[in-house]
């Protein structure tokens, strides 16, 4: 069985668009997990259950990667379609490509594969980073990914995780020295110094020896499974743009406040409320927070 899973944290209207577009376009059972929302989400989704078939549960709030670890460790399914709460599914085409890819037992997952690349700015800053210093690891595009549960559960049991992490690579044999060398990137005159002489000590990542490596959500899972011989079914970069719409970073904006790589939740909400009218949700009721459904 394949199960679609959506995690909601304080974004009931955006999550409703993800949910209802999945019910409309993807012929799968849908599980919506509400994580300690304080905006009336649970009652709101209970009202949606009157006319739409989906399962609703609650769970503790966790970091995104930890929540995905928990889902793949506990949910009973052969495969899981991860749908970000800020995704709107426009049609079934991308999912159908992904479903066909997963018919090959060597394939652990399918979707859009974000290829590894050099970061243009230093991690967590807007300071420019020279090519060769900071590497972003290849990973599935997690907002809309179809993943096989068995191989991932084994990988989690072996100690891997969906959690994002930063790996310092200048002198990995002695972490204290690596941390000391990392501090040079805080100093304006030293930020672009790679120290090629350290290449003999650095580990190799995807054919490169960067000063440090960023594993975004799901990148370590991809690394471990491909090292074990599994494949990822890449649909290519073009399909997502006409098959799904991504209101990037809305949940992050709600929880942590504005960031340069996240869309404003307040700016997105009028767009979402207008779209929800297509699914029979009364915008005036939604806007007044009454939590009713028509």
Secondary structure as the mmCIF struct_conf table of DSSP 4:
data_model
#
loop_
_struct_conf.conf_type_id
_struct_conf.id
_struct_conf.beg_label_comp_id
_struct_conf.beg_label_asym_id
_struct_conf.beg_label_seq_id
_struct_conf.end_label_comp_id
_struct_conf.end_label_asym_id
_struct_conf.end_label_seq_id
STRN STRN1 UNK A 2 UNK A 8
BEND BEND1 UNK A 9 UNK A 10
HELX_RH_AL_P HELX_RH_AL_P1 UNK A 12 UNK A 25
BEND BEND2 UNK A 28 UNK A 28
STRN STRN2 UNK A 29 UNK A 34
BEND BEND3 UNK A 36 UNK A 36
BEND BEND4 UNK A 38 UNK A 40
HELX_RH_AL_P HELX_RH_AL_P2 UNK A 41 UNK A 48
TURN_TY1_P TURN_TY1_P1 UNK A 49 UNK A 51
BEND BEND5 UNK A 52 UNK A 52
STRN STRN3 UNK A 55 UNK A 58
HELX_RH_AL_P HELX_RH_AL_P3 UNK A 64 UNK A 74
BEND BEND6 UNK A 78 UNK A 78
STRN STRN4 UNK A 79 UNK A 83
TURN_TY1_P TURN_TY1_P2 UNK A 85 UNK A 86
STRN STRN5 UNK A 87 UNK A 89
BEND BEND7 UNK A 92 UNK A 92
HELX_RH_AL_P HELX_RH_AL_P4 UNK A 93 UNK A 101
TURN_TY1_P TURN_TY1_P3 UNK A 102 UNK A 103
BEND BEND8 UNK A 104 UNK A 104
TURN_TY1_P TURN_TY1_P4 UNK A 105 UNK A 106
STRN STRN6 UNK A 107 UNK A 114
STRN STRN7 UNK A 117 UNK A 118
BEND BEND9 UNK A 120 UNK A 120
STRN STRN8 UNK A 121 UNK A 121
TURN_TY1_P TURN_TY1_P5 UNK A 123 UNK A 124
BEND BEND10 UNK A 125 UNK A 127
STRN STRN9 UNK A 128 UNK A 128
TURN_TY1_P TURN_TY1_P6 UNK A 131 UNK A 133
STRN STRN10 UNK A 134 UNK A 136
HELX_LH_PP_P HELX_LH_PP_P1 UNK A 137 UNK A 138
STRN STRN11 UNK A 139 UNK A 148
HELX_RH_AL_P HELX_RH_AL_P5 UNK A 149 UNK A 157
TURN_TY1_P TURN_TY1_P7 UNK A 158 UNK A 159
BEND BEND11 UNK A 162 UNK A 162
STRN STRN12 UNK A 165 UNK A 168
BEND BEND12 UNK A 170 UNK A 171
TURN_TY1_P TURN_TY1_P8 UNK A 172 UNK A 173
BEND BEND13 UNK A 174 UNK A 174
HELX_RH_AL_P HELX_RH_AL_P6 UNK A 175 UNK A 182
HELX_RH_3T_P HELX_RH_3T_P1 UNK A 183 UNK A 186
BEND BEND14 UNK A 187 UNK A 187
HELX_RH_3T_P HELX_RH_3T_P2 UNK A 188 UNK A 190
TURN_TY1_P TURN_TY1_P9 UNK A 191 UNK A 192
HELX_RH_3T_P HELX_RH_3T_P3 UNK A 196 UNK A 200
TURN_TY1_P TURN_TY1_P10 UNK A 201 UNK A 201
BEND BEND15 UNK A 202 UNK A 202
HELX_LH_PP_P HELX_LH_PP_P2 UNK A 203 UNK A 204
STRN STRN13 UNK A 205 UNK A 205
TURN_TY1_P TURN_TY1_P11 UNK A 206 UNK A 207
STRN STRN14 UNK A 208 UNK A 208
BEND BEND16 UNK A 211 UNK A 211
STRN STRN15 UNK A 212 UNK A 215
TURN_TY1_P TURN_TY1_P12 UNK A 217 UNK A 218
HELX_RH_AL_P HELX_RH_AL_P7 UNK A 219 UNK A 227
TURN_TY1_P TURN_TY1_P13 UNK A 228 UNK A 229
STRN STRN16 UNK A 231 UNK A 234
TURN_TY1_P TURN_TY1_P14 UNK A 237 UNK A 238
HELX_RH_AL_P HELX_RH_AL_P8 UNK A 239 UNK A 243
STRN STRN17 UNK A 244 UNK A 246
TURN_TY1_P TURN_TY1_P15 UNK A 248 UNK A 249
HELX_RH_AL_P HELX_RH_AL_P9 UNK A 250 UNK A 256
TURN_TY1_P TURN_TY1_P16 UNK A 260 UNK A 261
BEND BEND17 UNK A 262 UNK A 262
HELX_RH_AL_P HELX_RH_AL_P10 UNK A 265 UNK A 276
HELX_RH_3T_P HELX_RH_3T_P4 UNK A 277 UNK A 279
TURN_TY1_P TURN_TY1_P17 UNK A 280 UNK A 280
HELX_RH_AL_P HELX_RH_AL_P11 UNK A 283 UNK A 287
TURN_TY1_P TURN_TY1_P18 UNK A 288 UNK A 289
#
